């Protein structure tokens, strides 16, 4: 047997090589913790897998979309198109509770031609018995009798319906609520209606004043003297609260008359439906009557001086006596003609 001896330097080199390639030696306690963590992971892994599967199964059963699925690419449903129909105007905006007032309704956005097929119209849910087409978008409708108050108006076409919520139904006129306030029986060659043509016939006038705090409907009321009806108010005719309406014998009070509306319009100036008022310069009795012949007001006139009207004194007061315009407190002459009258104005020439 041969014995070999490794020099000390070589043995030291081998030892260094072995130390460099040997796995690190870990403490015993660290190895125990790793074993415990591994055991816990093995224990929990089946439960976690089961929970995840159960969650997906529940989502599928409830119809819920899992959070890892992409959202739907379907576009949202379009909103239904808005109804284009509208009521643009109702003229006048008031009518008597007694019914029969005609109003003009103008619309837009309907697919119907009203001349071909007039729509149905209702007031407060009550159908109008008379609807007549004026053109392709406008109709007149007769307002049915109904209690006073605000009501809704509806226009019902074949495809669309339009409405407005506030249409005023007002009580019929009671005695003393509308008064015969001023009368010019003798124009004296002055142009009272301001149409540029002085006329002792055309420039006669009667002024009415609404003395109540709400509008009135004078449709089909009449202004009468001892002979008969001198003027029947057209349908519709309304006067605003505290407002005035003037009836001239004839002429064109709208031609050059600031403050007056066209003769056919409600609330300002009209021409006598009989063609003349034919007022007596020496004295006259005028009466305002309802369509049922109820007397609303009576005015007894004395003799009239040329270019001077007779007026309630105080101005606009129900039941007040009459006096020459010059004798009423606050009276001033009319600026345009210099006459002592004030059609459609107070005696001091201010608006009602």
FENMO-V672864 format. One record per helix or strand of 3 or more residues. SS is the DSSP state (hx for helix, st for strand). FROM is the first residue (numbers start at 1). LEN is the number of residues. If there is no record, write none. Layout:
ss=SS from=FROM len=LEN
ss=SS from=FROM len=LEN
This chain:
ss=hx from=8 len=14
ss=hx from=28 len=35
ss=st from=86 len=6
ss=st from=94 len=3
ss=st from=102 len=7
ss=st from=120 len=4
ss=st from=131 len=3
ss=st from=138 len=5
ss=st from=149 len=8
ss=st from=161 len=10
ss=st from=178 len=7
ss=st from=205 len=6
ss=st from=222 len=3
ss=st from=229 len=4
ss=st from=244 len=5
ss=st from=269 len=3
ss=st from=284 len=6
ss=st from=295 len=7
ss=st from=310 len=4
ss=st from=321 len=4
ss=hx from=325 len=3
